[in-house]
Amino acid sequence: MPFLSSIFSFETWRGGLPRPGAAVGLAAGVLLLFDVGVARRETLWKYDPVVRFRGEMEARVIAPAPAPLVVLFGSSTTKDAVAPRILEGELGLPQGSVINLGIPFGTSYDALFLYRRHRERLSKAKLLILGLDECCLDAHHTFQAHAPYCAPLQDRLDYFEDPGTLLGWAWRTCDFGPAAAWTAETLFRTLIHKEKAGIPFAFTPDGRFSPTYLSDKAGPGNLSHEVRAKAGWDHFVLSRKRARVLKDFAALARSDGIQVLFLQIPGRDRYVDWVEARYPETRRASREALLSLHAPADGVRVRPEFRGSEMGLEETDFADHEHLRTTGARKFTENLGRWLRREYPGLWLQ
């Protein structure tokens, strides 16, 4: 006689299919539990490398700086380009007076967020320098992980181009996607491959804060101008909202009595020449929009720098199209320091 189990026999089962309403309610409950218990918790967001870098920087750069006089914001190009210890030497300032808060994939919104978050400490500065990437006013220039991690509703309305970010404010799971991917990858590497979680960070001798895995030996090589340029300029759309972030950043700093400098980090000459030959109108519109913010009488200056040679840089000073090696950082910082002494005489003594 064949073995029959009542557990799997349809003859003994008296149930029915779940009611649609109950299924929907159960699914909504699970999603709500995930949204409240996971997507809104900082614990898992920290696995996103951009969010984690910001947290490390806040703890190891901002917190130990009691009263910085010059504060730099921007992306990894700013982080790599300006050496705090060298700039302090050029300006005759004591060690710790200059801090570089450049963040990988950082944007103008990150600068605004960081200044708001640490306003009590950073408002003691004399000068805020926001390093600008070449496509900083592009509507497609994404805000990366920082914005969905921390942006309130009003900021999403004022500064964000994508209407989907409004949904992300109400349903944080929509924002959590990139962080979830990094969390899964980190757990996989930690549990399966027994790798240490996270990326170690350290200070370079000249005071820049960076991931320790970055190598300074890489040179420009035969990098493709076309691939990099098309990613930034093929679909460029000048954004009023991106410009508003810069205006609001400057207005907030000026309300605290601080001078503001918008500084465009230079690129390799050959790359810049290639881009300007193919996107002349777009480049001109972007440059004019930036220069419209220039108001020295109101304490706001704009210094657009497109070619590395304008700041004394050679091709071998670049690691790629725009990121500087240590030799380039020294040259750029020394040049910047001399310019700051001319343009802001006596500011550090006030």
Order of alpha helices (4+ residues) and beta strands (2+ residues): alpha-alpha-alpha-beta-alpha-alpha-beta-alpha-alpha-beta-alpha-alpha-alpha-alpha-beta-beta-alpha-alpha-beta-alpha-alpha-beta-alpha
